[in-house]
Amino acid sequence: KEVVVSGKIVKYNSGILDRNWAHLRDGSGSAKDGSDDLTVILKDESAVGQVVTVRGKVVLDKDLGGMYKFPVALEDAVLVK
């Protein structure tokens, strides 16, 4: 399902597997159980500290192998202008 979410980028890695990886926080969820952080996989450039709105597909249990597993992620995301 495609969704639109807004939040502040708290972590950002560019150019990994030809995509950029951002971690958004919008004030919901809990830091204690890690539900306050949404991984967003996008082609657009961004930076830590930016407040952005993104649109993308929700994917569950994204497993890239090794220790890179995400219970929920937003894939093929684009910045909404």
Buried (B, 14 or more C-beta within 10 A) or exposed (E): EEEEBEBBBEEBEEEEEEBBBBBBBEEEEEEEEEEBBBBBBBEBEBEEEEEBEBBBEEBEEBEEEEEEEBEEBBBEBEBEE
